[in-house]
């Protein structure tokens, strides 16, 4: 192992034996990371199955079933039974009886679980000095703790335990997503860094396809949450912890020194700037310009009152009145200057907060612009993703087939993205712009799919009934399918390009801030879709405009060299 490390670090370049596939040690660690990353992505695909709502049949006094509406079933004094098209599914809806007045619990489960995602992003922002020697351990522990939390559902099958299990899963998976790419840049060789982000994103739809096949035959919540997700994550976490202690291999000297220098410069600069801000604030308190203005004006005012007193001929009552006016003027002046000093103090505190928790906003125009544009591109992808998901989920037909069809498109897109990254690694920016343009044009062409006078979703459903084969439906939805294939390429390109436009030392906080913004976008999409459908406008038109705007802004990306990275660490 020592010889391999020496071969790898010799001349600061990886040897042939340490390539992407040849180095077994890195390959084992990376493979475990890929499986952990993909298994956590199952949480998105499992939602339609875990919370699938069956049709309810009413029971009469003799215990016989008959068809009835949901309202009738809920108010029926003899109760109701589920009539499912998928007998293999025994999900959380059935386990917790999330029907009728208990359906609100489903919203609570989702809301609390999503709080975990937001909490993870906030914590990552508030912990800027997450050292790389602890990062790998923390990532491995997320798999272990998630596995244990899901295994705990064996002990108690209550609503509280399900809320706890999903909350922990969503919380720790968000930690993993926020740290994994920084971990990739700082702990793996250059060959992994070039293609690693694209392959990681490929693992998500690949694992989703496996999950759909598995859940079609073993669709109970225990199989989904415990056997398919919890136990494998626990095993992956334990193996990763073991390998972390056994397979410690040095990176090339140049790469390791560069990353270490980013962190050391960041830490030293943060301390010096903190001291400088404190010193500036103390000086402003002692002899600020406002204090000097206050003193000069007060002296001038005092001189004026002295001159007036020497020629005073008015009565004592007039003197008292004049003194009151002058005293009020001095009081008002003191309040104004005091308010200005408070503003200086507030601005100083804001600068300290920005520097500590949002340093990428205080490192010059280039880095700030890259952050804005990267966040915009990720937000347009999230908007497109949820917009298309709402449409596909509204289509009639087999639940598993609809989910599988959507996932296969994602798998195809990620395969294309990986191919593009491998073949055109130096033209990622151009590919980001091109894929967004294709997505935007495809969404805009969806204007011709439906009649805007009718409900758009109903129009898709009505058209679906007219087709006797899936080919006809795919042709009808071709603009949406083209857009989906195109925009699914974007994440792999964005995360590959992240290292070129955002220094590694800031990516943890930068991604967490971007992720919070995308959560806001994802929560707005349902309301946006509902409003436009009510007024008879195809919602995909808005997605197209948003994506084309993102493509236009993507031209502002500036790829930073190592020297520019260091320059951007100086506060401008």
N, C-alpha and C positions, 0 to 999 in steps of 0.2 A: 504493500500500500504506500509506503514511503517512497519507493522508486517511481510509482505512478504519479505521486504528487510532485516529485522532482521533475519528471518528464513534462508534467503539465505546466509547471511554473517556469520551466527553462525558457529564457529569452522573453518571458511575459506572454508567450503564445501557447495555446493548447496543442498538444501533439495529436497525431492521427489516432492513437489509441484512446484518446480522450474525446473522441467525436460524439455526436449526438446519440448514436446507437451503440458504439463500441464500448463506451465506458459503462460497465455493468453496475457499478456502485451508484453513479448518478442516475442511471436508468431506473434502478429499483426505487430510489427515493422519489423520482419524478413520477413513476407509474403509480405509486401509492397516493401521491398528491392528486394525480388526474382522477383516480377513482373516488377519492374523498370529495373533490370538486364536483364531479358528476353526480354522485349520490345526493349531495345537498341540493342540487338543482331539481331533484325529483319532487320537492315540495310544491313546485308550480304545477307539474303535470298531475300530481295526486289529488289536487283539490276537487276536480269534477267527480272523481271516483269516491273519495272519502266523504263528500257531502252530496252525493247523488240522492235526489228526492224521488222516491217511487210514487206511483199512483195509489191513492187511497180508495178502498172499497168499504162501504158501510155494512154493518151487521144488523140484522133484524132481531126480533125477540127470540127467534129459534136458532140464532147463531149462523144463519146463512148469509152469504155475501151478495151484494148487488152494487152496481155502479152508481156513483153519486159524485157531486162536486166536492171540492176541498172544504168549502164552507159547511156543506151538509155533513161531511164526515166529522168535522171538528165539533159540531153541535149535536151529533147523534148520541142519544143517551145509552145506546147499546154498544157504542164504540166503533172502531174501524180496524181494518187490517191492510197491510201493504201488499200491493200487487206490482211486482218488479219484473221488468223485461230482462233483468240480469240476475238470475238466482245465485250466481257465484259471489255477488257483492253483499257483504254484511259489513256496512260501513259505520261511521260515527253517527250519521243521521238515524240509523236504526238502533244502534247501541244506546244512544242518549235520548232517543225518541224526540228528535228535533222537528216536530210537527205542531201545527196549531199554535197555542200560546207559548210553547217552548221553542218555537223557531227563532225567537229573539236571541237565544243562547248562541246560535250559530254566528250572529253578528258580533257578539261579545268575544267569542273564541278568535275570530279573525282580527278584531280590533286590538286585543291584548297581544296577539302574536305579532302584529305589525308594529306595536309599540316596541317590541324587542328589536326590530330592525332599526328603528329610529334611534333607540338608546345606544345601539352598537356604533352607529355613525357618530353620535355626539361624543361618546367615550373616546373613540379614535382621534377625534379633533382635539380633545382635552388632554391627550397623552402624546404630545409630539415627539418625545424622546424615548420612543419604543425601540430599545437597542436591538440590533440584529441577533445578538447571542441569545436573547429571550424570545425573539419573534418565532423561530422555528418551534421551540417548545410550546409556545402558546397556540400556534396553528395545530400542532399535534394534539394538544389537550382539548381543543374544540371538538375533535372527532371522538375522543374518549368520553367527554362529559355529555355530548349529544347522544352517544350510544347508551350511556347509563340512564339518561333522562327518559329515553324511549323505552328502554327495558323496564323501567319502573312502572310502566303501564300494566305489566303483568301483575303487580302487587295490588293495585287499586284501579278499578275501571270506572272511576267517578268523573264528573264534569270537571272538577277542580284539577284532577290529575292530567286530564287531556289538555286543559288550558296550560298547565305547567309544562307538559312535555312539548307542546307546539311552540310555546314562548321560548323555551331554552333552545329548541332547534332553530327557530328564526333568528334569535339573538346571536348564537354562535356561528351560524352560517354567514351572517352579515359580517362578523369579525373576520371569518375566513376570506370572504370576497374583498374586504378592505385591506387585507394584509398580503394576500397570496402573490400579487404581481410584484410588490416590493421585495418579497421573499425570493421570487424568481430571479429578479435582477441582481440581488446581492449574494445569492447562495449557489448559483448554478453557472456553468461555463457559458461563454459567448454563444456557442451553437444552440444551447437551450434557450437563451434569451431571444435569439432571432425568431424562432418558430414556436417557442413554448407557449406564448399567450394564445396563439391561434389554435394549437392542439388542445389546450385547456378548455377553450370554448367549444371545441369539437366534442369533448367528452359529455357535455350536457345533453344535446339531442340524442347522442348514441346511448347514453344511460336511460334516457326517457323512453326510447324504443324498447329496450330490454324490459323496463318497468311495465310498459303497457302490455307486452306479451305475458309477463309474469302475472300481472293483476287480472288479466282476462281469465286465467285458469285458477288463480288463488287471490280472489278479490276481497278477502276480509281485511278489516283494519289491522288486525294483529300481523297478518302476513306483510302488509304494506309498511307499517310503522316499525315493527319489531324485527321481523325476519329479513325483509329486503333492505331496510335502512339502518336500524339501530345496531344489530349484531355486526354487519360488515363495517360500519363506521368505528365501532369499538375495536374490532380486530385491526383495522387500518391504523388507528391511533396508537395502539400498543406496539405494533410492528414499527411504526415510524419513530416512536420514542426509543425503541431498542436500536434501530439503525442509526439514529442520531448520535448515540454514544459509541457505536462501533465503526461507522463509516464517515469519520471526520476527515475531509480532504480539503486541502487549501485550493483557493481559486488562483488564477494567474496573478502574479504580483501586481501588475499594472491595474487590473480590474479591482482587486481588493483594496489597493492603496487609494484609488480614485474614489471608491464608495466611502472608505473610512475618512478620507479628507473632506468629503461633503458633510459628513456628520460632525467632524471635529470643527470645521469652519462654522457650521451652523450653530453648534453649542457655544463656541468661544464668542462668536459674534453676538449671540443672543444675550450672553452675560454682559459683554461690554456695552451693548446698546441699552440694557436695563440700567446699568450704572450711569450711562450718559443721560438717559431720560430722567433718572432721579436727580442727578446733578443739575440738569437744566431747569427742572421744576423748582429746586431749592433756590437757584439763582433768580428765577423769575419771581419767587416770593420775596427775596431780599431786595432786589433792585430791578424790578420790571419797568418797562417804559410807562406803564400805567401809573406806577408809583411816582415816577419822576414828573409826569404830567400833573398828577394830583398835587405834588408838592409845589410845583411852579404856579399853578393856578391858585392854590391856597395862599401863597406869598403875595401874588398879585392882588388877590382879593383883600388880603390883610392890609397891604399898602394903600389900596383904594379907600378902605374904611378909616385908616389913620388920617389920610388927607381930608376926608370928609369931616372927621371929628374936630380938626383944627379950625374949620370955618363954620362949625355948627351954630345956628342961631334959633333953631326950632325949640319947641317946648319939650319937657320931659316925656309927655305922652307920645309925641312924635318920635322921640329917640327910641322909646320902647318898641313902638310899632316897627320902626326900621330895623332894629336888632332882631326882631322875630322873623322878618322877611329874609334877612341875611342868614340867620341861623337855619332857616328852612332850605335856602339855596345850597348851603354847605352840606346839609344832610342829604339832599337829593344827589349832589355831586359824588358824595362818598358811596351812595348806593350804586350809582352807575359804574364807578371804578371797581367796586367790590364785585359786581356782576361780571365785569370783564375778566377779573382775576379768576373767578370761578370757572369761566369758560376756558381759560388757559389750562386750569387744573383738569377739567373734564377732557379736553383734547389730548392732554398728556396721558391720561389713563386709557383713552381709546387707542392711542398709538401703541401702548404697551400690550393691550389685549390683542390687537391685530398682529403685532410682531410675534406674540407667543403662540397664538392659535391659528392664525391665517397668514403665515409668513410669505406665502406665494403671492399675496396681494401687495406686498411691500418690497418687491425685488425688481422693480422696473417695469416698463410698459410691455416688453416682450413676453415675460412670464405671465403677467396679468392677462394679457390678450389671449395667450395660449390656454389659460384656465377657462376664460369665458367661452371661447370657441369650442373647446373640448367638452365642456358641460352642455353647451347648446346641441352639439352632435349627439351626445348620449341621451339628452332629453327628447330629441326628435325620434330616436330609435325607440325609446320607451313609449312615446305616444303612438307610434305606428304599431308597435307590438300589441299593446292592449286594445287598440282600435280594431285590429284584425282578429284578435282573440274573441272580442265581443260578437263579431259577425259569425265566425266559425262556430261559436257555441250556440248561436241562435238557429243554426240550420237543423232541419229535421234529420232523422236517420240514426244509425247506430252510434252510441256514445264513444265506443272504443275506436270505431273507424274514423270518426271526425278527429279525435285526438291524435290517432296515428297518422292521418293525412297531414295534419298541421306539423307534427314532429318530423315527419319525413322531409317536408320542405325545409325545416330548420337544419336537418342533417345535411341535405344537399347544399344549402347555403354555406354552412360551415366548412364543408369539403372544398367548395369553390374558394372561400376565403383563405383557407390554409394553402391551397395551390397558388393563389395570387401572392401570398406573403412569401412563400418559398421561392417563387420565380421572379417576383418583382419587389424584393425587399427594400430597394432604394427608391421606390416610387409609391410608397404607402399613401402619401398625401394626395396624389393624383387619383388613386383608387378610391379614397374616401369621397372625394368630390364627385367622381363619375358614378359611383353606386348611389349616392344621394340624388343625383340628377335623374337617374333611371327610376328610382323610387318615386320621386316627386311627379314626374311625367306620367307614370303608371297610375298613381292615385288620381291625378287630375282627369285622366281618361275614363275613370270610373264614373264620371258625371253622365256618361252616355248609357250606363248600365240600367239605371232605374228612372222611373217617372217621379219627379220631385213633388208631384201633387199627392202622392201616396206615401205611406210609411215605408221608409227605405228597407228596414229589416223584413217587414211583411212582403215587400216586393221580391226580395231574395228568396224568401220561403215559398212564395207562390210560384216563382220561376222554377224552383227546385222540384216542385211537384209535377211540372210539365215534362221534365226529363226522365226518360226511362233508363238511362245508363249514366254512369259516373263521368264518362267522357264528355257528354253534353254539358253537365254541370261545371266541369273544370274549364271547358271552353268559354262558358258564360262568365265564369269568375276569373278569367285569365288576367285582366288588369290587376286584380287584387293578388293573385298568385305571383305574378311577375314582381309586384311591389314587395311581397313578403320575402321572396327569394333574394331580392336585392337588398332590402334593409337588414335582413338577418346576417348579411356579410359584414355590416358596419361594426359590431362589437369587437370582432377579432382584429379588424384593422385599427380600431381606436386604441385597444389595449396594447397592440404591437407598437403603435406610434407614440404611446404615452411616454415611453422612456426618452424619445427624441425631442419632446417638447416640454416635459416637466422633469426637473432634477429628481433623482430617486429620493433624496432627503426630504422632499415635500410631498411625495405622492400619497402617503397615508392620509394626511389631512386634506389634500386636494381631492382625492377620490371620495372621501367621506362627505365633504361639502357638496360635491357634484351629486352624490347619491341622495342626499337629503333633498336637493332640488328636484331630482327625477321622481322622488316619492310624491312630492307636491303635484308634479305633472300627472302622474299615474292616478292620483285621487281626483283630479279635475276632469280626466277623460270621460268617465261615466256621465257626468253632468253635461259636458259638452255634447256627447253623443245623443243624450236624451233630448236636449234642447233643439238641436238641428233636425232630428227626426220628427219632432213635434211640428216644426215649421215646414217640413217637407223638403229639406236640403240634404243632399248626400254628404255625410260627415267626412268622407275620404277626401273631399276637395280641400278641407282645412288641413288635413295631414299632408297633402301634396304641397300646399303653399308653405307650410312650416318646414318641410324637408328641403324644398328648393331654397328657402332663406338660409337654412343651415349649410347647404352646399355653397352658397355664395359667401357666407362668412368663413367657411373653411379655407378660403384662399388666404386668410390672414394668419394662418399657422406659420410660425417661424421655427425651423429646426435649429436647435442650439448645439453648437460644438462644445467640446470640453472647456475651452477657454471662455466661451460665452456663459456657460454654467457658473463658472467661478465669478465672472463679472456680475452676474445677476444676484450674487450673494451680498453685494454691497448695496446698502440702502440708498436709493436715489431720491 
